[in-house]
C-alpha cells in the first residue's frame, strides 16, 4: 500500500518538487503518529521499512535531503 501511495505522489506532474517532498514527509509523519505504546515490534519495523522507502523516493527528487534523512535514520 505504501509503495502505491509513494508512486502516486511521485507521478504528480502539476505539483512542485517541494510539495512532493512535503506530501511524502506528511505520509511518513502520519505513520509514526499512528504508532503507540501498544504497537508490536513487527508494526514498528514495518513503519521503519516504509519510512526508508519514503526517504529513497525523496532522494530521487532531492539527493541532499534524501541522503541526509537516510543517514540520520541509520544513526
mmJSON file of the N, C-alpha and C atoms, coordinates in Angstrom:
{"data_MODEL":{"atom_site":{
"group_PDB":["ATOM","ATOM","ATOM","ATOM","ATOM","ATOM","ATOM","ATOM","ATOM","ATOM","ATOM","ATOM","ATOM","ATOM","ATOM","ATOM","ATOM","ATOM","ATOM","ATOM","ATOM","ATOM","ATOM","ATOM","ATOM","ATOM","ATOM","ATOM","ATOM","ATOM","ATOM","ATOM","ATOM","ATOM","ATOM","ATOM","ATOM","ATOM","ATOM","ATOM","ATOM","ATOM","ATOM","ATOM","ATOM","ATOM","ATOM","ATOM","ATOM","ATOM","ATOM","ATOM","ATOM","ATOM","ATOM","ATOM","ATOM","ATOM","ATOM","ATOM","ATOM","ATOM","ATOM","ATOM","ATOM","ATOM","ATOM","ATOM","ATOM","ATOM","ATOM","ATOM","ATOM","ATOM","ATOM","ATOM","ATOM","ATOM","ATOM","ATOM","ATOM","ATOM","ATOM","ATOM","ATOM","ATOM","ATOM","ATOM","ATOM","ATOM","ATOM","ATOM","ATOM","ATOM","ATOM","ATOM","ATOM","ATOM","ATOM","ATOM","ATOM","ATOM","ATOM","ATOM","ATOM","ATOM","ATOM","ATOM","ATOM","ATOM","ATOM","ATOM","ATOM","ATOM","ATOM","ATOM","ATOM","ATOM","ATOM","ATOM","ATOM","ATOM","ATOM","ATOM","ATOM","ATOM","ATOM","ATOM","ATOM","ATOM","ATOM","ATOM","ATOM","ATOM","ATOM","ATOM","ATOM","ATOM","ATOM","ATOM","ATOM","ATOM","ATOM","ATOM","ATOM","ATOM","ATOM","ATOM","ATOM","ATOM","ATOM","ATOM","ATOM","ATOM","ATOM","ATOM","ATOM","ATOM","ATOM","ATOM","ATOM","ATOM","ATOM","ATOM","ATOM","ATOM","ATOM","ATOM","ATOM","ATOM","ATOM","ATOM","ATOM","ATOM","ATOM","ATOM","ATOM","ATOM","ATOM","ATOM","ATOM","ATOM","ATOM","ATOM","ATOM","ATOM","ATOM","ATOM","ATOM","ATOM","ATOM","ATOM","ATOM","ATOM","ATOM","ATOM","ATOM","ATOM","ATOM","ATOM","ATOM","ATOM","ATOM","ATOM","ATOM","ATOM","ATOM","ATOM","ATOM","ATOM","ATOM","ATOM","ATOM","ATOM","ATOM","ATOM","ATOM","ATOM","ATOM","ATOM","ATOM","ATOM","ATOM","ATOM","ATOM"],
"id":[1,2,3,4,5,6,7,8,9,10,11,12,13,14,15,16,17,18,19,20,21,22,23,24,25,26,27,28,29,30,31,32,33,34,35,36,37,38,39,40,41,42,43,44,45,46,47,48,49,50,51,52,53,54,55,56,57,58,59,60,61,62,63,64,65,66,67,68,69,70,71,72,73,74,75,76,77,78,79,80,81,82,83,84,85,86,87,88,89,90,91,92,93,94,95,96,97,98,99,100,101,102,103,104,105,106,107,108,109,110,111,112,113,114,115,116,117,118,119,120,121,122,123,124,125,126,127,128,129,130,131,132,133,134,135,136,137,138,139,140,141,142,143,144,145,146,147,148,149,150,151,152,153,154,155,156,157,158,159,160,161,162,163,164,165,166,167,168,169,170,171,172,173,174,175,176,177,178,179,180,181,182,183,184,185,186,187,188,189,190,191,192,193,194,195,196,197,198,199,200,201,202,203,204,205,206,207,208,209,210,211,212,213,214,215,216,217,218,219,220,221,222,223,224,225],
"type_symbol":["N","C","C","N","C","C","N","C","C","N","C","C","N","C","C","N","C","C","N","C","C","N","C","C","N","C","C","N","C","C","N","C","C","N","C","C","N","C","C","N","C","C","N","C","C","N","C","C","N","C","C","N","C","C","N","C","C","N","C","C","N","C","C","N","C","C","N","C","C","N","C","C","N","C","C","N","C","C","N","C","C","N","C","C","N","C","C","N","C","C","N","C","C","N","C","C","N","C","C","N","C","C","N","C","C","N","C","C","N","C","C","N","C","C","N","C","C","N","C","C","N","C","C","N","C","C","N","C","C","N","C","C","N","C","C","N","C","C","N","C","C","N","C","C","N","C","C","N","C","C","N","C","C","N","C","C","N","C","C","N","C","C","N","C","C","N","C","C","N","C","C","N","C","C","N","C","C","N","C","C","N","C","C","N","C","C","N","C","C","N","C","C","N","C","C","N","C","C","N","C","C","N","C","C","N","C","C","N","C","C","N","C","C","N","C","C","N","C","C","N","C","C","N","C","C"],
"label_atom_id":["N","CA","C","N","CA","C","N","CA","C","N","CA","C","N","CA","C","N","CA","C","N","CA","C","N","CA","C","N","CA","C","N","CA","C","N","CA","C","N","CA","C","N","CA","C","N","CA","C","N","CA","C","N","CA","C","N","CA","C","N","CA","C","N","CA","C","N","CA","C","N","CA","C","N","CA","C","N","CA","C","N","CA","C","N","CA","C","N","CA","C","N","CA","C","N","CA","C","N","CA","C","N","CA","C","N","CA","C","N","CA","C","N","CA","C","N","CA","C","N","CA","C","N","CA","C","N","CA","C","N","CA","C","N","CA","C","N","CA","C","N","CA","C","N","CA","C","N","CA","C","N","CA","C","N","CA","C","N","CA","C","N","CA","C","N","CA","C","N","CA","C","N","CA","C","N","CA","C","N","CA","C","N","CA","C","N","CA","C","N","CA","C","N","CA","C","N","CA","C","N","CA","C","N","CA","C","N","CA","C","N","CA","C","N","CA","C","N","CA","C","N","CA","C","N","CA","C","N","CA","C","N","CA","C","N","CA","C","N","CA","C","N","CA","C","N","CA","C","N","CA","C","N","CA","C","N","CA","C","N","CA","C"],
"label_alt_id":[null,null,null,null,null,null,null,null,null,null,null,null,null,null,null,null,null,null,null,null,null,null,null,null,null,null,null,null,null,null,null,null,null,null,null,null,null,null,null,null,null,null,null,null,null,null,null,null,null,null,null,null,null,null,null,null,null,null,null,null,null,null,null,null,null,null,null,null,null,null,null,null,null,null,null,null,null,null,null,null,null,null,null,null,null,null,null,null,null,null,null,null,null,null,null,null,null,null,null,null,null,null,null,null,null,null,null,null,null,null,null,null,null,null,null,null,null,null,null,null,null,null,null,null,null,null,null,null,null,null,null,null,null,null,null,null,null,null,null,null,null,null,null,null,null,null,null,null,null,null,null,null,null,null,null,null,null,null,null,null,null,null,null,null,null,null,null,null,null,null,null,null,null,null,null,null,null,null,null,null,null,null,null,null,null,null,null,null,null,null,null,null,null,null,null,null,null,null,null,null,null,null,null,null,null,null,null,null,null,null,null,null,null,null,null,null,null,null,null,null,null,null,null,null,null],
"label_comp_id":["UNK","UNK","UNK","UNK","UNK","UNK","UNK","UNK","UNK","UNK","UNK","UNK","UNK","UNK","UNK","UNK","UNK","UNK","UNK","UNK","UNK","UNK","UNK","UNK","UNK","UNK","UNK","UNK","UNK","UNK","UNK","UNK","UNK","UNK","UNK","UNK","UNK","UNK","UNK","UNK","UNK","UNK","UNK","UNK","UNK","UNK","UNK","UNK","UNK","UNK","UNK","UNK","UNK","UNK","UNK","UNK","UNK","UNK","UNK","UNK","UNK","UNK","UNK","UNK","UNK","UNK","UNK","UNK","UNK","UNK","UNK","UNK","UNK","UNK","UNK","UNK","UNK","UNK","UNK","UNK","UNK","UNK","UNK","UNK","UNK","UNK","UNK","UNK","UNK","UNK","UNK","UNK","UNK","UNK","UNK","UNK","UNK","UNK","UNK","UNK","UNK","UNK","UNK","UNK","UNK","UNK","UNK","UNK","UNK","UNK","UNK","UNK","UNK","UNK","UNK","UNK","UNK","UNK","UNK","UNK","UNK","UNK","UNK","UNK","UNK","UNK","UNK","UNK","UNK","UNK","UNK","UNK","UNK","UNK","UNK","UNK","UNK","UNK","UNK","UNK","UNK","UNK","UNK","UNK","UNK","UNK","UNK","UNK","UNK","UNK","UNK","UNK","UNK","UNK","UNK","UNK","UNK","UNK","UNK","UNK","UNK","UNK","UNK","UNK","UNK","UNK","UNK","UNK","UNK","UNK","UNK","UNK","UNK","UNK","UNK","UNK","UNK","UNK","UNK","UNK","UNK","UNK","UNK","UNK","UNK","UNK","UNK","UNK","UNK","UNK","UNK","UNK","UNK","UNK","UNK","UNK","UNK","UNK","UNK","UNK","UNK","UNK","UNK","UNK","UNK","UNK","UNK","UNK","UNK","UNK","UNK","UNK","UNK","UNK","UNK","UNK","UNK","UNK","UNK","UNK","UNK","UNK","UNK","UNK","UNK"],
"label_asym_id":["A","A","A","A","A","A","A","A","A","A","A","A","A","A","A","A","A","A","A","A","A","A","A","A","A","A","A","A","A","A","A","A","A","A","A","A","A","A","A","A","A","A","A","A","A","A","A","A","A","A","A","A","A","A","A","A","A","A","A","A","A","A","A","A","A","A","A","A","A","A","A","A","A","A","A","A","A","A","A","A","A","A","A","A","A","A","A","A","A","A","A","A","A","A","A","A","A","A","A","A","A","A","A","A","A","A","A","A","A","A","A","A","A","A","A","A","A","A","A","A","A","A","A","A","A","A","A","A","A","A","A","A","A","A","A","A","A","A","A","A","A","A","A","A","A","A","A","A","A","A","A","A","A","A","A","A","A","A","A","A","A","A","A","A","A","A","A","A","A","A","A","A","A","A","A","A","A","A","A","A","A","A","A","A","A","A","A","A","A","A","A","A","A","A","A","A","A","A","A","A","A","A","A","A","A","A","A","A","A","A","A","A","A","A","A","A","A","A","A","A","A","A","A","A","A"],
"label_entity_id":["1","1","1","1","1","1","1","1","1","1","1","1","1","1","1","1","1","1","1","1","1","1","1","1","1","1","1","1","1","1","1","1","1","1","1","1","1","1","1","1","1","1","1","1","1","1","1","1","1","1","1","1","1","1","1","1","1","1","1","1","1","1","1","1","1","1","1","1","1","1","1","1","1","1","1","1","1","1","1","1","1","1","1","1","1","1","1","1","1","1","1","1","1","1","1","1","1","1","1","1","1","1","1","1","1","1","1","1","1","1","1","1","1","1","1","1","1","1","1","1","1","1","1","1","1","1","1","1","1","1","1","1","1","1","1","1","1","1","1","1","1","1","1","1","1","1","1","1","1","1","1","1","1","1","1","1","1","1","1","1","1","1","1","1","1","1","1","1","1","1","1","1","1","1","1","1","1","1","1","1","1","1","1","1","1","1","1","1","1","1","1","1","1","1","1","1","1","1","1","1","1","1","1","1","1","1","1","1","1","1","1","1","1","1","1","1","1","1","1","1","1","1","1","1","1"],
"label_seq_id":[1,1,1,2,2,2,3,3,3,4,4,4,5,5,5,6,6,6,7,7,7,8,8,8,9,9,9,10,10,10,11,11,11,12,12,12,13,13,13,14,14,14,15,15,15,16,16,16,17,17,17,18,18,18,19,19,19,20,20,20,21,21,21,22,22,22,23,23,23,24,24,24,25,25,25,26,26,26,27,27,27,28,28,28,29,29,29,30,30,30,31,31,31,32,32,32,33,33,33,34,34,34,35,35,35,36,36,36,37,37,37,38,38,38,39,39,39,40,40,40,41,41,41,42,42,42,43,43,43,44,44,44,45,45,45,46,46,46,47,47,47,48,48,48,49,49,49,50,50,50,51,51,51,52,52,52,53,53,53,54,54,54,55,55,55,56,56,56,57,57,57,58,58,58,59,59,59,60,60,60,61,61,61,62,62,62,63,63,63,64,64,64,65,65,65,66,66,66,67,67,67,68,68,68,69,69,69,70,70,70,71,71,71,72,72,72,73,73,73,74,74,74,75,75,75],
"pdbx_PDB_ins_code":[null,null,null,null,null,null,null,null,null,null,null,null,null,null,null,null,null,null,null,null,null,null,null,null,null,null,null,null,null,null,null,null,null,null,null,null,null,null,null,null,null,null,null,null,null,null,null,null,null,null,null,null,null,null,null,null,null,null,null,null,null,null,null,null,null,null,null,null,null,null,null,null,null,null,null,null,null,null,null,null,null,null,null,null,null,null,null,null,null,null,null,null,null,null,null,null,null,null,null,null,null,null,null,null,null,null,null,null,null,null,null,null,null,null,null,null,null,null,null,null,null,null,null,null,null,null,null,null,null,null,null,null,null,null,null,null,null,null,null,null,null,null,null,null,null,null,null,null,null,null,null,null,null,null,null,null,null,null,null,null,null,null,null,null,null,null,null,null,null,null,null,null,null,null,null,null,null,null,null,null,null,null,null,null,null,null,null,null,null,null,null,null,null,null,null,null,null,null,null,null,null,null,null,null,null,null,null,null,null,null,null,null,null,null,null,null,null,null,null,null,null,null,null,null,null],
"Cartn_x":[0.827,0.0,0.871,1.933,2.771,3.469,3.878,4.555,3.592,2.316,1.308,1.185,1.154,0.999,2.244,3.429,4.662,4.66,4.321,4.285,3.276,2.142,1.106,1.619,2.254,2.788,3.895,4.763,5.889,5.419,4.256,3.781,3.054,2.789,2.116,2.965,2.343,3.077,2.796,1.671,1.308,1.741,2.511,2.935,4.45,4.894,6.324,7.058,8.367,9.184,9.079,9.043,8.927,7.618,6.548,5.252,5.244,5.904,6.007,6.736,7.833,8.6,7.739,6.999,6.13,5.069,4.49,3.46,4.049,5.249,5.908,6.254,6.733,7.05,5.785,4.693,3.426,2.973,3.15,2.828,3.667,4.954,5.872,5.439,5.109,4.692,3.427,2.486,1.232,1.463,2.404,2.707,3.236,4.182,4.756,3.74,2.855,1.839,0.84,0.643,-0.3,0.304,1.621,2.237,1.928,1.781,1.523,2.31,2.08,2.787,2.356,1.181,0.692,1.077,1.84,2.271,3.302,3.176,4.105,5.437,6.439,7.75,7.667,6.848,6.66,6.075,5.088,4.491,5.52,6.334,7.362,8.398,8.794,9.753,9.162,7.886,7.207,7.175,6.903,6.894,8.297,9.304,10.683,11.045,10.617,10.866,10.168,8.922,8.176,8.803,9.297,9.95,11.196,11.95,13.149,12.744,11.645,11.167,10.779,10.157,9.783,11.029,12.036,13.262,14.011,13.938,14.559,13.849,12.521,11.759,12.134,12.3,12.715,14.101,14.954,16.309,16.276,15.281,15.131,14.798,14.074,13.693,14.826,15.35,16.445,17.453,18.577,19.575,20.106,20.325,20.879,19.922,18.676,17.688,17.499,17.319,17.12,18.285,19.501,20.691,20.777,20.488,20.529,19.514,18.311,17.282,17.689,18.239,18.657,19.82,20.753,21.894,21.429,20.499,20.006,19.188,18.551,17.768,18.697,19.882,20.825,21.559,21.487,22.199,21.483],
"Cartn_y":[-1.193,0.0,1.257,1.249,2.44,2.708,1.663,1.871,2.486,2.108,2.708,4.2,4.568,5.974,6.777,6.185,6.859,7.079,6.033,6.134,7.184,7.232,8.197,9.623,9.882,11.216,11.565,10.616,10.86,11.118,10.598,10.746,12.062,12.839,14.122,15.017,15.579,16.46,17.932,18.216,19.614,20.092,19.282,19.604,19.832,20.846,21.138,20.064,20.028,19.063,19.283,20.536,20.849,20.292,20.438,19.937,18.405,17.763,16.297,15.843,16.514,16.169,16.381,17.486,17.756,16.676,16.237,15.195,13.862,13.549,12.312,12.359,13.506,13.636,13.596,14.12,14.042,12.586,11.83,10.405,9.692,10.02,9.446,9.832,11.082,11.572,10.862,10.672,10.004,8.565,7.894,6.514,6.478,7.37,7.391,7.867,8.765,9.263,8.163,7.212,6.127,4.991,5.054,4.071,4.469,3.491,3.772,2.837,2.97,2.115,0.657,0.441,-0.925,-1.525,-0.795,-1.304,-2.408,-3.418,-4.541,-4.183,-4.99,-4.776,-4.908,-5.81,-6.005,-4.754,-4.151,-2.918,-1.792,-1.695,-0.648,-0.857,-2.106,-2.405,-2.118,-2.39,-2.125,-0.619,0.181,1.633,2.124,1.571,1.972,1.597,0.417,-0.022,0.905,1.252,2.166,3.548,3.968,5.261,5.305,4.244,4.164,4.275,3.638,3.723,5.161,5.847,7.245,8.096,7.868,8.66,8.391,7.169,6.865,7.626,7.731,8.491,9.97,10.48,11.871,12.069,11.079,11.163,11.283,10.687,10.821,12.256,12.958,14.339,15.284,15.144,15.996,15.101,14.885,13.941,14.334,15.609,16.047,15.786,16.145,15.94,14.445,13.683,12.244,11.555,11.913,11.307,11.64,12.887,13.313,12.542,12.386,11.652,10.194,9.577,8.181,8.029,8.962,8.898,9.033,9.94,10.119,8.935,8.252,7.067,5.948,5.883,4.812,5.029,6.224,6.508,5.915],
"Cartn_z":[0.0,0.0,0.0,0.798,0.893,-0.43,-1.133,-2.419,-3.439,-3.364,-4.238,-3.956,-2.688,-2.319,-2.719,-2.546,-2.945,-4.46,-5.211,-6.674,-7.129,-6.459,-6.81,-6.605,-5.474,-5.199,-6.187,-6.465,-7.373,-8.804,-9.181,-10.553,-10.806,-9.772,-9.97,-10.868,-11.884,-12.792,-12.512,-11.913,-11.67,-10.281,-9.578,-8.213,-8.231,-7.512,-7.448,-6.648,-6.834,-6.103,-4.603,-4.191,-2.765,-2.194,-2.944,-2.495,-2.442,-3.392,-3.371,-2.105,-1.796,-0.591,0.639,0.682,1.826,1.986,0.891,0.961,1.411,0.93,1.354,2.841,3.308,4.733,5.593,5.066,5.788,5.918,4.859,4.884,5.944,5.986,6.977,8.391,8.57,9.88,10.358,9.471,9.846,10.285,9.64,10.035,11.472,11.781,13.123,14.162,13.76,14.688,15.063,14.173,14.442,15.261,15.502,16.39,17.828,18.665,20.072,20.958,22.232,23.186,23.051,22.481,22.313,20.959,20.146,18.845,19.036,18.202,18.292,17.634,17.908,17.308,15.793,15.321,13.888,13.244,13.883,13.359,13.32,14.342,14.383,13.293,13.058,11.991,10.615,10.455,9.181,8.894,9.911,9.743,9.377,10.009,9.709,8.269,7.827,6.459,5.457,5.757,4.893,4.876,6.017,6.133,5.24,5.232,4.38,2.907,2.515,1.131,0.786,1.722,1.506,1.339,2.171,2.09,0.785,0.291,-1.004,-2.128,-2.032,-3.028,-2.954,-1.74,-1.574,-2.169,-2.027,-2.58,-4.104,-4.755,-6.202,-6.596,-5.729,-6.001,-5.649,-4.439,-3.96,-3.244,-3.9,-3.389,-2.013,-1.775,-0.495,0.667,0.498,1.565,1.812,0.746,0.881,1.549,1.144,1.738,3.222,3.554,4.949,5.799,5.287,6.032,6.227,5.194,5.3,6.277,6.262,7.196,8.637,8.887,10.254,10.719,9.786,10.132,10.599,10.021,10.34,11.662,12.201,13.461,14.632],
"occupancy":[1.0,1.0,1.0,1.0,1.0,1.0,1.0,1.0,1.0,1.0,1.0,1.0,1.0,1.0,1.0,1.0,1.0,1.0,1.0,1.0,1.0,1.0,1.0,1.0,1.0,1.0,1.0,1.0,1.0,1.0,1.0,1.0,1.0,1.0,1.0,1.0,1.0,1.0,1.0,1.0,1.0,1.0,1.0,1.0,1.0,1.0,1.0,1.0,1.0,1.0,1.0,1.0,1.0,1.0,1.0,1.0,1.0,1.0,1.0,1.0,1.0,1.0,1.0,1.0,1.0,1.0,1.0,1.0,1.0,1.0,1.0,1.0,1.0,1.0,1.0,1.0,1.0,1.0,1.0,1.0,1.0,1.0,1.0,1.0,1.0,1.0,1.0,1.0,1.0,1.0,1.0,1.0,1.0,1.0,1.0,1.0,1.0,1.0,1.0,1.0,1.0,1.0,1.0,1.0,1.0,1.0,1.0,1.0,1.0,1.0,1.0,1.0,1.0,1.0,1.0,1.0,1.0,1.0,1.0,1.0,1.0,1.0,1.0,1.0,1.0,1.0,1.0,1.0,1.0,1.0,1.0,1.0,1.0,1.0,1.0,1.0,1.0,1.0,1.0,1.0,1.0,1.0,1.0,1.0,1.0,1.0,1.0,1.0,1.0,1.0,1.0,1.0,1.0,1.0,1.0,1.0,1.0,1.0,1.0,1.0,1.0,1.0,1.0,1.0,1.0,1.0,1.0,1.0,1.0,1.0,1.0,1.0,1.0,1.0,1.0,1.0,1.0,1.0,1.0,1.0,1.0,1.0,1.0,1.0,1.0,1.0,1.0,1.0,1.0,1.0,1.0,1.0,1.0,1.0,1.0,1.0,1.0,1.0,1.0,1.0,1.0,1.0,1.0,1.0,1.0,1.0,1.0,1.0,1.0,1.0,1.0,1.0,1.0,1.0,1.0,1.0,1.0,1.0,1.0,1.0,1.0,1.0,1.0,1.0,1.0],
"B_iso_or_equiv":[0.0,0.0,0.0,0.0,0.0,0.0,0.0,0.0,0.0,0.0,0.0,0.0,0.0,0.0,0.0,0.0,0.0,0.0,0.0,0.0,0.0,0.0,0.0,0.0,0.0,0.0,0.0,0.0,0.0,0.0,0.0,0.0,0.0,0.0,0.0,0.0,0.0,0.0,0.0,0.0,0.0,0.0,0.0,0.0,0.0,0.0,0.0,0.0,0.0,0.0,0.0,0.0,0.0,0.0,0.0,0.0,0.0,0.0,0.0,0.0,0.0,0.0,0.0,0.0,0.0,0.0,0.0,0.0,0.0,0.0,0.0,0.0,0.0,0.0,0.0,0.0,0.0,0.0,0.0,0.0,0.0,0.0,0.0,0.0,0.0,0.0,0.0,0.0,0.0,0.0,0.0,0.0,0.0,0.0,0.0,0.0,0.0,0.0,0.0,0.0,0.0,0.0,0.0,0.0,0.0,0.0,0.0,0.0,0.0,0.0,0.0,0.0,0.0,0.0,0.0,0.0,0.0,0.0,0.0,0.0,0.0,0.0,0.0,0.0,0.0,0.0,0.0,0.0,0.0,0.0,0.0,0.0,0.0,0.0,0.0,0.0,0.0,0.0,0.0,0.0,0.0,0.0,0.0,0.0,0.0,0.0,0.0,0.0,0.0,0.0,0.0,0.0,0.0,0.0,0.0,0.0,0.0,0.0,0.0,0.0,0.0,0.0,0.0,0.0,0.0,0.0,0.0,0.0,0.0,0.0,0.0,0.0,0.0,0.0,0.0,0.0,0.0,0.0,0.0,0.0,0.0,0.0,0.0,0.0,0.0,0.0,0.0,0.0,0.0,0.0,0.0,0.0,0.0,0.0,0.0,0.0,0.0,0.0,0.0,0.0,0.0,0.0,0.0,0.0,0.0,0.0,0.0,0.0,0.0,0.0,0.0,0.0,0.0,0.0,0.0,0.0,0.0,0.0,0.0,0.0,0.0,0.0,0.0,0.0,0.0],
"pdbx_formal_charge":[null,null,null,null,null,null,null,null,null,null,null,null,null,null,null,null,null,null,null,null,null,null,null,null,null,null,null,null,null,null,null,null,null,null,null,null,null,null,null,null,null,null,null,null,null,null,null,null,null,null,null,null,null,null,null,null,null,null,null,null,null,null,null,null,null,null,null,null,null,null,null,null,null,null,null,null,null,null,null,null,null,null,null,null,null,null,null,null,null,null,null,null,null,null,null,null,null,null,null,null,null,null,null,null,null,null,null,null,null,null,null,null,null,null,null,null,null,null,null,null,null,null,null,null,null,null,null,null,null,null,null,null,null,null,null,null,null,null,null,null,null,null,null,null,null,null,null,null,null,null,null,null,null,null,null,null,null,null,null,null,null,null,null,null,null,null,null,null,null,null,null,null,null,null,null,null,null,null,null,null,null,null,null,null,null,null,null,null,null,null,null,null,null,null,null,null,null,null,null,null,null,null,null,null,null,null,null,null,null,null,null,null,null,null,null,null,null,null,null,null,null,null,null,null,null],
"auth_seq_id":[1,1,1,2,2,2,3,3,3,4,4,4,5,5,5,6,6,6,7,7,7,8,8,8,9,9,9,10,10,10,11,11,11,12,12,12,13,13,13,14,14,14,15,15,15,16,16,16,17,17,17,18,18,18,19,19,19,20,20,20,21,21,21,22,22,22,23,23,23,24,24,24,25,25,25,26,26,26,27,27,27,28,28,28,29,29,29,30,30,30,31,31,31,32,32,32,33,33,33,34,34,34,35,35,35,36,36,36,37,37,37,38,38,38,39,39,39,40,40,40,41,41,41,42,42,42,43,43,43,44,44,44,45,45,45,46,46,46,47,47,47,48,48,48,49,49,49,50,50,50,51,51,51,52,52,52,53,53,53,54,54,54,55,55,55,56,56,56,57,57,57,58,58,58,59,59,59,60,60,60,61,61,61,62,62,62,63,63,63,64,64,64,65,65,65,66,66,66,67,67,67,68,68,68,69,69,69,70,70,70,71,71,71,72,72,72,73,73,73,74,74,74,75,75,75],
"auth_comp_id":["UNK","UNK","UNK","UNK","UNK","UNK","UNK","UNK","UNK","UNK","UNK","UNK","UNK","UNK","UNK","UNK","UNK","UNK","UNK","UNK","UNK","UNK","UNK","UNK","UNK","UNK","UNK","UNK","UNK","UNK","UNK","UNK","UNK","UNK","UNK","UNK","UNK","UNK","UNK","UNK","UNK","UNK","UNK","UNK","UNK","UNK","UNK","UNK","UNK","UNK","UNK","UNK","UNK","UNK","UNK","UNK","UNK","UNK","UNK","UNK","UNK","UNK","UNK","UNK","UNK","UNK","UNK","UNK","UNK","UNK","UNK","UNK","UNK","UNK","UNK","UNK","UNK","UNK","UNK","UNK","UNK","UNK","UNK","UNK","UNK","UNK","UNK","UNK","UNK","UNK","UNK","UNK","UNK","UNK","UNK","UNK","UNK","UNK","UNK","UNK","UNK","UNK","UNK","UNK","UNK","UNK","UNK","UNK","UNK","UNK","UNK","UNK","UNK","UNK","UNK","UNK","UNK","UNK","UNK","UNK","UNK","UNK","UNK","UNK","UNK","UNK","UNK","UNK","UNK","UNK","UNK","UNK","UNK","UNK","UNK","UNK","UNK","UNK","UNK","UNK","UNK","UNK","UNK","UNK","UNK","UNK","UNK","UNK","UNK","UNK","UNK","UNK","UNK","UNK","UNK","UNK","UNK","UNK","UNK","UNK","UNK","UNK","UNK","UNK","UNK","UNK","UNK","UNK","UNK","UNK","UNK","UNK","UNK","UNK","UNK","UNK","UNK","UNK","UNK","UNK","UNK","UNK","UNK","UNK","UNK","UNK","UNK","UNK","UNK","UNK","UNK","UNK","UNK","UNK","UNK","UNK","UNK","UNK","UNK","UNK","UNK","UNK","UNK","UNK","UNK","UNK","UNK","UNK","UNK","UNK","UNK","UNK","UNK","UNK","UNK","UNK","UNK","UNK","UNK","UNK","UNK","UNK","UNK","UNK","UNK"],
"auth_asym_id":["A","A","A","A","A","A","A","A","A","A","A","A","A","A","A","A","A","A","A","A","A","A","A","A","A","A","A","A","A","A","A","A","A","A","A","A","A","A","A","A","A","A","A","A","A","A","A","A","A","A","A","A","A","A","A","A","A","A","A","A","A","A","A","A","A","A","A","A","A","A","A","A","A","A","A","A","A","A","A","A","A","A","A","A","A","A","A","A","A","A","A","A","A","A","A","A","A","A","A","A","A","A","A","A","A","A","A","A","A","A","A","A","A","A","A","A","A","A","A","A","A","A","A","A","A","A","A","A","A","A","A","A","A","A","A","A","A","A","A","A","A","A","A","A","A","A","A","A","A","A","A","A","A","A","A","A","A","A","A","A","A","A","A","A","A","A","A","A","A","A","A","A","A","A","A","A","A","A","A","A","A","A","A","A","A","A","A","A","A","A","A","A","A","A","A","A","A","A","A","A","A","A","A","A","A","A","A","A","A","A","A","A","A","A","A","A","A","A","A","A","A","A","A","A","A"],
"auth_atom_id":["N","CA","C","N","CA","C","N","CA","C","N","CA","C","N","CA","C","N","CA","C","N","CA","C","N","CA","C","N","CA","C","N","CA","C","N","CA","C","N","CA","C","N","CA","C","N","CA","C","N","CA","C","N","CA","C","N","CA","C","N","CA","C","N","CA","C","N","CA","C","N","CA","C","N","CA","C","N","CA","C","N","CA","C","N","CA","C","N","CA","C","N","CA","C","N","CA","C","N","CA","C","N","CA","C","N","CA","C","N","CA","C","N","CA","C","N","CA","C","N","CA","C","N","CA","C","N","CA","C","N","CA","C","N","CA","C","N","CA","C","N","CA","C","N","CA","C","N","CA","C","N","CA","C","N","CA","C","N","CA","C","N","CA","C","N","CA","C","N","CA","C","N","CA","C","N","CA","C","N","CA","C","N","CA","C","N","CA","C","N","CA","C","N","CA","C","N","CA","C","N","CA","C","N","CA","C","N","CA","C","N","CA","C","N","CA","C","N","CA","C","N","CA","C","N","CA","C","N","CA","C","N","CA","C","N","CA","C","N","CA","C","N","CA","C","N","CA","C","N","CA","C","N","CA","C","N","CA","C","N","CA","C"],
"pdbx_PDB_model_num":[1,1,1,1,1,1,1,1,1,1,1,1,1,1,1,1,1,1,1,1,1,1,1,1,1,1,1,1,1,1,1,1,1,1,1,1,1,1,1,1,1,1,1,1,1,1,1,1,1,1,1,1,1,1,1,1,1,1,1,1,1,1,1,1,1,1,1,1,1,1,1,1,1,1,1,1,1,1,1,1,1,1,1,1,1,1,1,1,1,1,1,1,1,1,1,1,1,1,1,1,1,1,1,1,1,1,1,1,1,1,1,1,1,1,1,1,1,1,1,1,1,1,1,1,1,1,1,1,1,1,1,1,1,1,1,1,1,1,1,1,1,1,1,1,1,1,1,1,1,1,1,1,1,1,1,1,1,1,1,1,1,1,1,1,1,1,1,1,1,1,1,1,1,1,1,1,1,1,1,1,1,1,1,1,1,1,1,1,1,1,1,1,1,1,1,1,1,1,1,1,1,1,1,1,1,1,1,1,1,1,1,1,1,1,1,1,1,1,1,1,1,1,1,1,1]
}}}
